[in-house]
Amino acid sequence: MARPRLPQQQIRRKAVQTTLSAEDYHAIVHAAQASHTTLATWLRQFVFQRTMQPSP
């Protein structure tokens, strides 16, 4: 059975919300290095926080 498809606009909006800017990425890299945690752990936390924020 085919999965229901999201309207294209919804997909695009979701993609924009979860895209990391270069500044965000560098901030995460430096924070991860400073706290000696893995980059993957930091990225997971960051993306989770970003996706949990309500849409404007």
BATIBA-186897 format. One record per residue (C-alpha): x, y, z. Coordinates in steps of 0.02 Angstrom, whole numbers, plus 50000, padded with zeros to 5 digits. Example, Ala and Ser with C-alpha at 12.3 -4.5 7.8 and 13.67 -1.06 7.14 Angstrom:
BEGIN
506154977550390 506844994750357 
//
This chain:
BEGIN
500005000050000 500705016949951 501105029150089 500125045550088 501155059450014 501435076150097 501045091449993 502645098149914 502515114250014 502535104950180 504075095150129 504985110950080 504525119850242 505145105050344 506785104750248 507085123250280 506775121250466 508045107350486 509425114850377 510995119750472 511785136250429 513675137250421 513695147550581 512655134650673 513775120750613 515385129350667 514615133750836 514155115450861 515895109550810 516745121350932 515545117251073 515775098651044 517675100451045 517615111051202 516535098651297 517425083151227 515815075251165 515595067950993 514985078950853 513595066450817 512905068550993 512905087350976 512095086850806 510715075350869 510345087151014 510385102550903 509275095350767 508065088750898 507925105950978 507745114150807 506365102250751 505425103550915 505205122350898 503465127250839 503345133950662 503215152950649 
//
